[in-house]
Amino acid sequence: AMSVPSLCCTYATYWTAGIAAHQAPELVEVLAVMPVVDMVCGLPITVSGLGVRETVFVGLLGPHLAQGNQGALVTSLLGFALTGVWGLVGGIWLALHRWRSRPVVVVEPTGV
């Protein structure tokens, strides 16, 4: 139940990365390309799919963007960076949350 909203957020990150790079990709184009990108990036070829992801973006999304292959490359790299930033923010939040809500141990003095 949580994987669909999570994937939608990830795909929206790449779509907004394209908008931020002034490529204005259509949401449907990004939604059509991303499952293929995820499938190819899941193969154990490179670390985190770097290089492979960009090749798939350039091949599938490049012809539909304003700056072509360069725009697809920038969109892919920016989307990957944004995903990493959000992961870092979430990791820091989780670490702080666990640190702040750790159980308090009460030590009672012994009568020595």
Backbone bond lengths (Angstrom), bond angles and torsions (degrees), N, CA, C in turn:
res aa  C-N    CA-C-N  psi(-1)  N-CA   C-N-CA  omega(-1)  CA-C   N-CA-C  phi
1 A - - - 1.444 - - 1.533 111.09 -
2 M 1.324 116.64 -27.65 1.462 119.54 -178.27 1.524 112.86 -90.10
3 S 1.325 117.95 -15.65 1.463 119.00 -176.31 1.528 112.35 -71.72
4 V 1.320 118.01 -34.14 1.468 120.07 -179.21 1.529 111.51 -66.23
5 P 1.341 119.72 -49.64 1.474 118.36 176.32 1.527 112.56 -63.04
6 S 1.319 116.50 -35.36 1.465 119.88 178.64 1.533 111.02 -64.16
7 L 1.327 116.60 -44.85 1.469 119.77 177.70 1.528 111.22 -65.40
8 C 1.327 116.62 -38.27 1.472 119.40 177.85 1.526 110.77 -61.59
9 C 1.327 117.27 -40.26 1.466 120.52 178.08 1.528 110.97 -66.42
10 T 1.322 117.20 -40.40 1.462 120.82 178.50 1.519 110.72 -64.87
11 Y 1.306 117.28 -45.22 1.464 120.79 179.37 1.518 110.95 -64.81
12 A 1.339 116.76 -38.53 1.462 120.58 177.93 1.525 110.73 -65.60
13 T 1.329 117.39 -30.48 1.463 120.79 177.25 1.521 110.30 -62.77
14 Y 1.322 117.28 -43.91 1.464 120.39 178.55 1.528 111.16 -68.92
15 W 1.314 116.97 -35.34 1.464 120.14 177.79 1.529 110.51 -65.48
16 T 1.348 116.53 -45.57 1.461 119.10 178.58 1.525 111.70 -68.95
17 A 1.339 117.18 -28.40 1.468 119.66 174.59 1.522 110.06 -64.69
18 G 1.309 117.03 -38.94 1.463 120.33 176.01 1.510 112.38 -65.59
19 I 1.312 116.59 -38.25 1.463 120.24 177.33 1.528 110.06 -67.53
20 A 1.339 116.83 -41.42 1.466 120.68 179.49 1.524 111.27 -64.56
21 A 1.329 116.76 -29.37 1.467 121.20 178.82 1.527 111.71 -87.12
22 H 1.320 117.23 10.55 1.474 124.23 179.02 1.524 111.97 59.96
23 Q 1.333 115.97 38.02 1.457 120.93 177.27 1.521 112.06 -100.85
24 A 1.322 116.85 -23.01 1.461 124.36 178.81 1.532 112.78 48.37
25 P 1.344 116.62 56.52 1.465 117.83 175.90 1.528 110.06 -71.23
26 E 1.303 115.80 149.14 1.464 119.94 174.81 1.521 108.08 -73.36
27 L 1.323 116.64 143.31 1.457 120.82 179.77 1.526 110.77 -59.55
28 V 1.316 117.09 -40.05 1.474 119.77 -179.79 1.526 111.83 -64.59
29 E 1.326 116.94 -33.78 1.465 119.65 177.31 1.527 110.52 -65.51
30 V 1.307 116.34 -44.21 1.466 119.88 179.35 1.528 109.97 -66.69
31 L 1.329 117.36 -41.42 1.464 120.57 177.90 1.521 111.89 -63.91
32 A 1.308 118.22 -30.35 1.460 121.11 178.30 1.528 112.08 -76.94
33 V 1.323 116.94 -32.94 1.468 121.41 -176.14 1.527 111.81 -83.04
34 M 1.313 118.31 -35.69 1.461 121.72 -170.86 1.530 115.15 -61.93
35 P 1.333 121.28 -39.45 1.470 117.81 177.15 1.533 112.70 -61.65
36 V 1.319 117.02 -36.27 1.469 120.33 176.81 1.523 109.49 -67.57
37 V 1.318 116.95 -41.77 1.466 121.57 178.20 1.528 109.88 -60.82
38 D 1.327 117.15 -46.13 1.463 120.70 179.39 1.524 111.70 -62.13
39 M 1.314 116.46 -40.97 1.464 119.99 -179.50 1.532 110.97 -64.55
40 V 1.320 116.69 -44.99 1.461 120.37 -178.83 1.526 110.91 -70.46
41 C 1.316 117.41 -37.27 1.470 120.40 179.61 1.518 111.88 -70.21
42 G 1.321 117.76 -20.45 1.454 121.31 177.71 1.514 113.27 -74.51
43 L 1.325 117.17 -15.27 1.459 120.44 178.06 1.526 109.36 -73.05
44 P 1.309 117.14 140.02 1.475 119.64 -177.95 1.531 112.28 -78.47
45 I 1.325 116.07 66.88 1.462 121.25 -179.14 1.515 110.36 -102.80
46 T 1.322 116.85 -49.41 1.466 121.70 -179.82 1.521 109.19 -132.97
47 V 1.307 116.25 170.61 1.464 121.64 178.48 1.526 108.77 -72.18
48 S 1.297 116.53 121.22 1.475 124.00 -179.79 1.523 113.21 58.03
49 G 1.303 117.69 18.42 1.454 120.67 178.39 1.513 114.70 73.22
50 L 1.342 117.34 13.40 1.472 119.95 179.85 1.520 109.93 -62.44
51 G 1.276 115.70 136.02 1.459 121.80 -178.05 1.511 111.15 92.94
52 V 1.319 116.19 -49.07 1.466 120.45 177.86 1.522 109.51 -70.17
53 R 1.330 115.86 -43.40 1.469 120.84 178.77 1.524 110.35 -59.15
54 E 1.321 115.69 -45.10 1.458 119.94 -177.85 1.531 111.28 -65.83
55 T 1.324 116.25 -38.35 1.467 119.86 178.48 1.525 111.12 -63.03
56 V 1.330 116.52 -42.51 1.470 120.04 179.10 1.524 110.30 -66.95
57 F 1.334 117.40 -42.06 1.464 120.17 177.15 1.525 111.02 -60.45
58 V 1.329 116.83 -45.94 1.459 120.03 -179.02 1.521 110.44 -63.18
59 G 1.333 117.05 -41.98 1.459 120.34 -178.02 1.513 113.94 -69.57
60 L 1.330 116.77 -40.56 1.465 119.83 -174.19 1.525 114.44 -95.94
61 L 1.327 116.50 -34.58 1.469 119.08 -175.01 1.523 112.47 -102.83
62 G 1.325 116.86 -23.35 1.467 121.17 -177.33 1.512 115.27 -52.97
63 P 1.340 118.83 -46.45 1.469 119.04 -179.12 1.528 114.65 -64.13
64 H 1.322 117.50 -15.49 1.463 120.53 -175.64 1.524 113.59 -101.70
65 L 1.319 117.83 -0.24 1.460 120.51 -176.72 1.519 111.95 -103.62
66 A 1.315 114.91 162.42 1.461 120.82 -176.62 1.523 112.29 -62.42
67 Q 1.328 117.60 -43.36 1.462 120.39 -179.11 1.523 112.70 -101.49
68 G 1.308 116.84 15.19 1.457 121.28 174.72 1.519 113.73 65.55
69 N 1.327 115.12 -132.56 1.460 121.24 -174.96 1.528 112.51 -64.19
70 Q 1.318 117.25 -37.53 1.471 119.76 178.13 1.526 110.77 -63.48
71 G 1.308 116.54 -40.78 1.465 120.18 178.06 1.515 111.90 -64.86
72 A 1.332 116.98 -38.52 1.465 120.30 177.96 1.520 110.76 -66.44
73 L 1.321 117.17 -39.24 1.463 121.16 178.55 1.523 111.00 -64.20
74 V 1.331 117.05 -46.08 1.464 121.11 179.13 1.528 110.51 -63.54
75 T 1.319 117.16 -41.80 1.462 121.29 178.97 1.521 110.68 -61.03
76 S 1.327 116.79 -44.44 1.455 120.96 -179.58 1.526 112.02 -64.42
77 L 1.318 117.30 -47.41 1.460 120.50 -178.57 1.523 112.20 -67.21
78 L 1.328 116.16 -39.49 1.464 119.77 179.04 1.528 110.85 -68.32
79 G 1.326 117.01 -40.21 1.464 120.23 176.66 1.517 111.84 -63.38
80 F 1.330 117.14 -40.32 1.464 120.99 177.37 1.525 110.83 -64.45
81 A 1.335 116.56 -41.94 1.465 120.37 179.16 1.533 110.83 -65.20
82 L 1.320 117.25 -42.34 1.465 120.26 179.12 1.524 111.60 -64.41
83 T 1.321 116.94 -38.21 1.461 120.69 177.08 1.524 110.05 -62.84
84 G 1.327 116.72 -40.97 1.463 120.73 176.91 1.513 112.60 -64.92
85 V 1.333 116.82 -40.39 1.470 120.62 178.76 1.521 110.44 -63.46
86 W 1.344 117.09 -45.09 1.467 119.46 179.20 1.519 110.96 -64.79
87 G 1.334 117.82 -35.44 1.460 120.54 175.80 1.517 111.80 -64.66
88 L 1.326 115.98 -39.49 1.464 120.56 177.79 1.526 111.08 -65.81
89 V 1.325 116.81 -43.90 1.468 120.85 177.78 1.531 109.92 -60.86
90 G 1.310 117.38 -44.80 1.459 120.51 178.86 1.518 112.51 -64.85
91 G 1.319 117.61 -38.36 1.462 120.91 177.98 1.515 112.12 -65.63
92 I 1.307 116.59 -41.72 1.470 120.34 177.63 1.521 110.23 -65.33
93 W 1.325 116.68 -43.59 1.466 119.91 178.15 1.525 110.58 -60.07
94 L 1.332 117.58 -44.89 1.461 120.78 -179.37 1.526 110.99 -63.60
95 A 1.323 117.33 -42.77 1.467 120.40 179.55 1.529 110.98 -63.02
96 L 1.325 116.94 -43.87 1.467 119.94 179.03 1.524 111.71 -67.21
97 H 1.312 116.19 -38.84 1.467 120.38 179.21 1.529 110.31 -62.83
98 R 1.321 116.40 -45.19 1.465 119.12 179.32 1.518 111.56 -68.21
99 W 1.313 117.15 -35.07 1.452 120.49 179.69 1.525 110.96 -67.79
100 R 1.336 116.27 -40.29 1.464 120.40 -178.32 1.523 112.39 -75.66
101 S 1.326 117.80 -26.66 1.465 119.48 -177.13 1.526 112.20 -105.62
102 R 1.318 117.06 21.65 1.465 119.63 178.27 1.522 109.19 -67.62
103 P 1.311 116.14 151.05 1.465 118.39 -179.27 1.533 111.05 -67.93
104 V 1.315 114.69 141.80 1.458 120.96 179.34 1.523 107.65 -92.33
105 V 1.301 116.35 126.90 1.456 121.43 179.74 1.528 107.90 -96.37
106 V 1.298 115.82 123.66 1.453 121.07 178.92 1.524 107.92 -99.44
107 V 1.313 115.30 121.15 1.466 120.36 179.08 1.515 107.73 -105.14
108 E 1.310 114.96 120.64 1.452 118.98 179.98 1.530 109.04 -90.37
109 P 1.321 115.48 138.78 1.469 118.22 -179.30 1.532 111.00 -67.09
110 T 1.287 114.24 142.15 1.465 118.94 177.66 1.525 109.05 -96.27
111 G 1.278 117.44 150.22 1.458 122.18 -177.99 1.521 111.36 -86.73
112 V 1.303 118.58 67.75 1.463 122.21 -179.88 1.496 110.54 -91.49
